[in-house]
Amino acid sequence: MPSTTSIFSCAGLIRFVTRQRKTSLFTRTPNLAALVSVSASPPRFSTSTMSGELVLVSGATGYLGAWVCKKLQEKGYRVRGTVRSLKNTDKVNFLYNLTTDAKYPLELVEADLLDVESWPRAVKDCKYVIHTASPFVVAKPKNEDELIKPAREGTLNVLRAAADAGTVEHVVVTSSIAAVMDRAPREGIYTEEDWSIPEKQEFVYEKSKTLAEKAAWDFVKELPHGKKFGLTTLQPSCIFGPLLSKNPGTSVDSIAELLEGKIPALPKLYLPCVDVRDVAEAHARAISVDGTVGKRILVNSSTEFYPEMATWVQEEFGPQGYKISTRQLPNAITKLGSCFSTQLKEMRHIGEKSKEFSTERLRTVLGIEPIPVKDTLITMCYSLIERGKVNKTDKYRGPPSN
């Protein structure tokens, strides 16, 4: 999710399994679009809400980052987003039209995670910083530092700039459920009190998210009084939901391939899932709701069985001419494949058994009632088609009107 975005970008891990079909192991054989979350309990908003204060959002072109920008604009904030290159108009221009009736136009600036000098300019005059930007690599890199360094040092570069700016009061960092979930089998529900152990994390993406979040908390703890600001970290699960552009990155590819019939068999995995709109709303509320400073907040809807998710898609889109497989991949093939693949081995550990995660803080502190995963998935599929990511069939009838 992330987007990602995801369990530790679950979307990327699922893609890894399905793309093995090219090898000998895996041969090829209501108006949901308008659905929004509602408050579970009325949160206490600070007086800053809708006051036009400036918020920096790193990674604005990302699947999640774009949604965060949109939510903030809808709430009346001034928003400055970071992008790697303003010259890449195909990836950037859609951001200017996220909220057509926005009170303030979106401002975009260039910044790179490891470019130390780019962040003071980006943070200048901001009261809030929301750090969603993160490197993502599906395949295991030759050197772990290829992913860990930009994740950890990139986060610290943003935090150092925030501390030096003199105007930043609150920073929200997008972490991951990877920083909560350990590898050993366990009973009970995971909560924000749980931490992953980096030394036991084999998959480099999950390790990078854990180390980056730990570095953020350590950094803020050691800040001198004159530079201190509040910190909140959010741990989203596998992120799904509607797109804001045709090219949101790799986070949506697994569902697009499912809808296109490119996944012949489904691994028997359990995925903790959440709607991208709920994750974006959580980020926006984290800077405006009382009681979030100093907290970790898990952002999850529910844990679902991946083949069952495919069945939901088939029931909705099969009659519309889409050929979605609901056949389950035998455990023996998954087990055999894990002997040759570190990524597949990790997948078995991640989703082989159902794991539950607390949503208490999400509901009581942020006041968010998560969107049901089935609604999220169906809305996402319609969005993939309407955005041109997946082709329309002759039988396609479009999203429900109500």
BAMIVO-729640 format. One record per residue (C-alpha): chain; x, y, z; residue number from 1; residue in one letter. Coordinates in pm, whole numbers. Each point is the difference from the previous one (the first is absolute). Example, Ala and Ser with C-alpha at 12.3 -4.5 7.8 and 13.67 -1.06 7.14 Angstrom:
<sites>
SITE  c  X  Y  Z  k  r
SITE  A  1230  -450  780  1  A
SITE  A  137  344  -66  2  S
</sites>
This chain:
<sites>
SITE  c  X  Y  Z  k  r
SITE  A  0  0  0  1  M
SITE  A  262  239  -50  2  P
SITE  A  -135  126  -179  3  S
SITE  A  -20  -84  51  4  T
SITE  A  42  -69  56  5  T
SITE  A  -119  -337  243  6  S
SITE  A  59  -373  267  7  I
SITE  A  360  139  -73  8  F
SITE  A  -116  103  -332  9  S
SITE  A  -219  -305  -23  10  C
SITE  A  -94  101  -351  11  A
SITE  A  360  -36  -107  12  G
SITE  A  36  -334  172  13  L
SITE  A  -315  -138  -163  14  I
SITE  A  132  118  -335  15  R
SITE  A  319  -193  63  16  F
SITE  A  -190  -328  33  17  V
SITE  A  -222  57  -301  18  T
SITE  A  289  101  -224  19  R
SITE  A  162  -337  61  20  Q
SITE  A  -251  -133  -256  21  R
SITE  A  278  60  -253  22  K
SITE  A  211  -266  174  23  T
SITE  A  -35  -377  33  24  S
SITE  A  -148  35  348  25  L
SITE  A  -292  218  -100  26  F
SITE  A  -109  -65  -356  27  T
SITE  A  -304  173  -135  28  R
SITE  A  -290  -248  -2  29  T
SITE  A  -2146  2436  1315  30  P
SITE  A  235  275  -190  31  N
SITE  A  316  -164  122  32  L
SITE  A  218  259  -169  33  A
SITE  A  -143  263  231  34  A
SITE  A  26  -205  320  35  L
SITE  A  177  176  287  36  V
SITE  A  72  -95  357  37  S
SITE  A  -210  127  287  38  V
SITE  A  96  80  356  39  S
SITE  A  -15  -283  250  40  A
SITE  A  -3  254  283  41  S
SITE  A  27  379  -21  42  P
SITE  A  371  93  16  43  P
SITE  A  111  317  176  44  R
SITE  A  141  233  -263  45  F
SITE  A  250  268  85  46  S
SITE  A  -67  363  -93  47  T
SITE  A  238  -27  -298  48  S
SITE  A  -249  -193  -215  49  T
SITE  A  -76  171  -332  50  M
SITE  A  206  306  94  51  S
SITE  A  212  10  -315  52  G
SITE  A  319  -102  177  53  E
SITE  A  275  -144  -218  54  L
SITE  A  57  -377  -10  55  V
SITE  A  288  -172  -180  56  L
SITE  A  -78  -341  -150  57  V
SITE  A  301  -198  -120  58  S
SITE  A  -53  -246  -285  59  G
SITE  A  -299  188  -142  60  A
SITE  A  -15  -201  -324  61  T
SITE  A  -28  -330  185  62  G
SITE  A  -318  -203  28  63  Y
SITE  A  -43  106  364  64  L
SITE  A  172  338  -20  65  G
SITE  A  -241  132  -262  66  A
SITE  A  -298  -101  212  67  W
SITE  A  150  174  304  68  V
SITE  A  40  320  -203  69  C
SITE  A  -361  -25  -115  70  K
SITE  A  -137  -55  351  71  K
SITE  A  198  293  137  72  L
SITE  A  -118  233  -275  73  Q
SITE  A  -359  -103  64  74  E
SITE  A  48  96  365  75  K
SITE  A  123  348  -88  76  G
SITE  A  374  -38  56  77  Y
SITE  A  266  151  -221  78  R
SITE  A  191  -296  -139  79  V
SITE  A  354  -23  -131  80  R
SITE  A  96  -334  -152  81  G
SITE  A  343  -134  -86  82  T
SITE  A  78  -174  -328  83  V
SITE  A  326  -131  -138  84  R
SITE  A  -21  204  -319  85  S
SITE  A  -240  273  -108  86  L
SITE  A  104  -73  -358  87  K
SITE  A  -174  -338  8  88  N
SITE  A  -334  153  -91  89  T
SITE  A  -166  -337  -72  90  D
SITE  A  37  -91  367  91  K
SITE  A  -47  346  150  92  V
SITE  A  -271  192  -182  93  N
SITE  A  -298  -195  138  94  F
SITE  A  82  134  346  95  L
SITE  A  -107  350  -99  96  Y
SITE  A  -357  -125  -53  97  N
SITE  A  -50  -214  310  98  L
SITE  A  -251  240  153  99  T
SITE  A  -159  233  -253  100  T
SITE  A  -158  224  265  101  D
SITE  A  304  11  229  102  A
SITE  A  33  324  196  103  K
SITE  A  374  4  -67  104  Y
SITE  A  183  -131  -309  105  P
SITE  A  238  -291  49  106  L
SITE  A  367  96  7  107  E
SITE  A  261  -249  -122  108  L
SITE  A  374  1  69  109  V
SITE  A  282  -236  -89  110  E
SITE  A  158  -210  274  111  A
SITE  A  181  -333  17  112  D
SITE  A  29  -222  307  113  L
SITE  A  381  5  4  114  L
SITE  A  44  360  -118  115  D
SITE  A  57  171  335  116  V
SITE  A  -10  350  -146  117  E
SITE  A  -342  -47  -161  118  S
SITE  A  -192  -41  325  119  W
SITE  A  58  335  175  120  P
SITE  A  -149  171  -307  121  R
SITE  A  -294  -239  0  122  A
SITE  A  -74  40  372  123  V
SITE  A  37  380  8  124  K
SITE  A  -296  172  174  125  D
SITE  A  -191  -326  53  126  C
SITE  A  -188  -66  323  127  K
SITE  A  -54  -369  -73  128  Y
SITE  A  194  -266  -188  129  V
SITE  A  -146  -329  -124  130  I
SITE  A  274  -233  -119  131  H
SITE  A  -143  -267  -232  132  T
SITE  A  295  -32  -238  133  A
SITE  A  187  -329  18  134  S
SITE  A  210  -206  -238  135  P
SITE  A  -149  -333  -102  136  F
SITE  A  173  -298  -158  137  V
SITE  A  -189  -325  -59  138  V
SITE  A  299  -215  -81  139  A
SITE  A  264  -49  265  140  K
SITE  A  284  245  -74  141  P
SITE  A  358  -123  -9  142  K
SITE  A  77  231  289  143  N
SITE  A  -258  70  270  144  E
SITE  A  122  359  28  145  D
SITE  A  -141  70  -346  146  E
SITE  A  -339  7  170  147  L
SITE  A  75  51  368  148  I
SITE  A  218  309  -44  149  K
SITE  A  -249  212  -198  150  P
SITE  A  -284  -109  231  151  A
SITE  A  185  75  324  152  R
SITE  A  218  292  -108  153  E
SITE  A  -280  147  -210  154  G
SITE  A  -227  9  304  155  T
SITE  A  275  158  210  156  L
SITE  A  68  261  -269  157  N
SITE  A  -364  105  14  158  V
SITE  A  -1  8  381  159  L
SITE  A  324  200  19  160  R
SITE  A  -143  259  -237  161  A
SITE  A  -318  15  208  162  A
SITE  A  200  52  319  163  A
SITE  A  210  276  -155  164  D
SITE  A  -293  180  -163  165  A
SITE  A  -127  147  325  166  G
SITE  A  -362  -8  -120  167  T
SITE  A  -88  -370  2  168  V
SITE  A  -218  -111  290  169  E
SITE  A  -101  -351  -101  170  H
SITE  A  139  -268  -234  171  V
SITE  A  -187  -311  -114  172  V
SITE  A  211  -285  -139  173  V
SITE  A  -149  -281  -210  174  T
SITE  A  142  -322  139  175  S
SITE  A  -143  -345  -71  176  S
SITE  A  -166  -295  162  177  I
SITE  A  342  -155  -69  178  A
SITE  A  131  191  300  179  A
SITE  A  -261  -162  225  180  V
SITE  A  -24  -361  -110  181  M
SITE  A  265  -246  113  182  D
SITE  A  85  -321  -182  183  R
SITE  A  -76  -256  270  184  A
SITE  A  -350  -155  8  185  P
SITE  A  -211  147  280  186  R
SITE  A  -350  14  135  187  E
SITE  A  -196  317  65  188  G
SITE  A  -19  341  -163  189  I
SITE  A  296  216  -99  190  Y
SITE  A  -9  351  146  191  T
SITE  A  211  314  -21  192  E
SITE  A  202  -128  295  193  E
SITE  A  147  -274  -220  194  D
SITE  A  325  55  -187  195  W
SITE  A  166  -210  -266  196  S
SITE  A  357  -107  71  197  I
SITE  A  223  116  -290  198  P
SITE  A  260  -270  65  199  E
SITE  A  -267  -264  -67  200  K
SITE  A  -145  165  -309  201  Q
SITE  A  125  -174  -314  202  E
SITE  A  -191  207  -254  203  F
SITE  A  183  328  -46  204  V
SITE  A  -309  216  -57  205  Y
SITE  A  -149  -83  339  206  E
SITE  A  338  52  165  207  K
SITE  A  36  342  -164  208  S
SITE  A  -340  113  129  209  K
SITE  A  75  -117  352  210  T
SITE  A  342  165  12  211  L
SITE  A  -132  324  -150  212  A
SITE  A  -276  26  260  213  E
SITE  A  232  -83  288  214  K
SITE  A  243  265  -126  215  A
SITE  A  -282  256  -5  216  A
SITE  A  -98  -63  362  217  W
SITE  A  364  3  115  218  D
SITE  A  65  326  -185  219  F
SITE  A  -296  183  154  220  V
SITE  A  83  -132  346  221  K
SITE  A  348  155  -16  222  E
SITE  A  -105  340  -136  223  L
SITE  A  88  300  219  224  P
SITE  A  -298  182  148  225  H
SITE  A  18  292  -244  226  G
SITE  A  -32  -229  -302  227  K
SITE  A  -255  -252  122  228  K
SITE  A  -315  -82  -195  229  F
SITE  A  -273  -260  36  230  G
SITE  A  34  -332  -181  231  L
SITE  A  -266  -250  -104  232  T
SITE  A  64  -315  -202  233  T
SITE  A  -265  -192  -192  234  L
SITE  A  25  -370  -85  235  Q
SITE  A  -228  -80  -296  236  P
SITE  A  -57  -354  -120  237  S
SITE  A  -42  -102  -367  238  C
SITE  A  -135  311  -172  239  I
SITE  A  -270  -36  -264  240  F
SITE  A  -263  234  -141  241  G
SITE  A  -71  245  -284  242  P
SITE  A  266  173  -209  243  L
SITE  A  51  371  -49  244  L
SITE  A  213  -47  -311  245  S
SITE  A  61  -261  -269  246  K
SITE  A  355  -61  123  247  N
SITE  A  -2  -22  380  248  P
SITE  A  300  -234  10  249  G
SITE  A  28  -373  60  250  T
SITE  A  -234  -10  301  251  S
SITE  A  -308  -74  -211  252  V
SITE  A  151  -249  -245  253  D
SITE  A  -105  -317  181  254  S
SITE  A  -369  92  -15  255  I
SITE  A  29  120  -361  256  A
SITE  A  154  -334  -98  257  E
SITE  A  -273  -186  188  258  L
SITE  A  -268  195  -188  259  L
SITE  A  174  -61  -333  260  E
SITE  A  9  -377  56  261  G
SITE  A  378  -8  17  262  K
SITE  A  6  -187  331  263  I
SITE  A  -76  -367  -72  264  P
SITE  A  -1  -117  362  265  A
SITE  A  -13  177  333  266  L
SITE  A  238  -56  291  267  P
SITE  A  -182  -93  321  268  K
SITE  A  90  313  192  269  L
SITE  A  -173  211  261  270  Y
SITE  A  44  373  -56  271  L
SITE  A  -67  279  249  272  P
SITE  A  -157  266  -222  273  C
SITE  A  -97  367  17  274  V
SITE  A  -148  260  -233  275  D
SITE  A  239  267  -130  276  V
SITE  A  -263  264  83  277  R
SITE  A  -4  -110  364  278  D
SITE  A  380  9  15  279  V
SITE  A  5  350  -151  280  A
SITE  A  -274  114  238  281  E
SITE  A  200  -139  291  282  A
SITE  A  300  209  -101  283  H
SITE  A  -211  313  -32  284  A
SITE  A  -168  -54  336  285  R
SITE  A  328  -82  173  286  A
SITE  A  103  367  -24  287  I
SITE  A  -338  141  101  288  S
SITE  A  -137  -233  268  289  V
SITE  A  100  32  364  290  D
SITE  A  188  -289  156  291  G
SITE  A  207  -125  -294  292  T
SITE  A  342  138  94  293  V
SITE  A  238  -269  119  294  G
SITE  A  -218  -283  -126  295  K
SITE  A  25  -282  -250  296  R
SITE  A  -332  -72  -172  297  I
SITE  A  -76  -317  -195  298  L
SITE  A  -211  67  -309  299  V
SITE  A  -180  -317  -105  300  N
SITE  A  -350  -110  -96  301  S
SITE  A  2  -381  22  302  S
SITE  A  198  -310  -95  303  T
SITE  A  -136  -177  -307  304  E
SITE  A  73  -325  -186  305  F
SITE  A  147  91  -340  306  Y
SITE  A  -196  -264  -199  307  P
SITE  A  -321  130  160  308  E
SITE  A  92  350  -114  309  M
SITE  A  34  -135  -353  310  A
SITE  A  -347  -152  30  311  T
SITE  A  -143  343  81  312  W
SITE  A  160  139  -314  313  V
SITE  A  -121  -291  -212  314  Q
SITE  A  -359  38  121  315  E
SITE  A  -6  369  -92  316  E
SITE  A  207  1  -319  317  F
SITE  A  -40  -351  -142  318  G
SITE  A  -344  90  -143  319  P
SITE  A  165  309  -152  320  Q
SITE  A  238  -204  -215  321  G
SITE  A  302  -24  230  322  Y
SITE  A  157  -343  54  323  K
SITE  A  112  -13  361  324  I
SITE  A  148  -324  127  325  S
SITE  A  -106  -119  344  326  T
SITE  A  209  -317  -13  327  R
SITE  A  225  -40  302  328  Q
SITE  A  370  -70  -32  329  L
SITE  A  83  -332  172  330  P
SITE  A  197  43  320  331  N
SITE  A  251  -257  -126  332  A
SITE  A  95  229  -290  333  I
SITE  A  30  299  228  334  T
SITE  A  213  -202  241  335  K
SITE  A  220  -135  -279  336  L
SITE  A  47  344  -147  337  G
SITE  A  106  140  337  338  S
SITE  A  299  -236  -4  339  C
SITE  A  139  193  -296  340  F
SITE  A  -126  350  73  341  S
SITE  A  58  220  304  342  T
SITE  A  -296  218  -98  343  Q
SITE  A  -237  -296  -23  344  L
SITE  A  131  -131  330  345  K
SITE  A  -84  336  155  346  E
SITE  A  -347  -8  -151  347  M
SITE  A  -71  -330  174  348  R
SITE  A  100  151  334  349  H
SITE  A  -198  317  -60  350  I
SITE  A  -336  -131  -108  351  G
SITE  A  -11  -375  54  352  E
SITE  A  -210  48  313  353  K
SITE  A  -255  267  79  354  S
SITE  A  126  278  228  355  K
SITE  A  -217  260  170  356  E
SITE  A  91  362  72  357  F
SITE  A  -158  245  240  358  S
SITE  A  -205  287  -142  359  T
SITE  A  -81  154  339  360  E
SITE  A  217  310  -41  361  R
SITE  A  -110  46  -359  362  L
SITE  A  -363  6  116  363  R
SITE  A  24  175  337  364  T
SITE  A  289  245  -48  365  V
SITE  A  -49  86  -368  366  L
SITE  A  -373  -75  -15  367  G
SITE  A  24  -209  -318  368  I
SITE  A  -229  -295  -73  369  E
SITE  A  190  -195  -269  370  P
SITE  A  -162  -60  -336  371  I
SITE  A  -83  -372  -47  372  P
SITE  A  267  -175  -208  373  V
SITE  A  -250  -138  -250  374  K
SITE  A  -125  352  -79  375  D
SITE  A  359  120  -25  376  T
SITE  A  96  -273  -245  377  L
SITE  A  -301  42  -229  378  I
SITE  A  43  377  -4  379  T
SITE  A  368  -48  -84  380  M
SITE  A  -80  -227  -294  381  C
SITE  A  -245  250  -147  382  Y
SITE  A  263  270  48  383  S
SITE  A  263  -208  -182  384  L
SITE  A  -235  -31  -296  385  I
SITE  A  -121  361  -2  386  E
SITE  A  359  129  23  387  R
SITE  A  108  -215  -294  388  G
SITE  A  230  -223  200  389  K
SITE  A  -216  -297  -104  390  V
SITE  A  -183  -9  -334  391  N
SITE  A  -379  14  -22  392  K
SITE  A  -178  -306  -139  393  T
SITE  A  -303  4  -228  394  D
SITE  A  -214  -104  297  395  K
SITE  A  138  261  239  396  Y
SITE  A  -285  201  149  397  R
SITE  A  189  250  215  398  G
SITE  A  -14  73  374  399  P
SITE  A  -338  -25  175  400  P
SITE  A  -183  333  0  401  S
SITE  A  -116  -39  358  402  N
</sites>
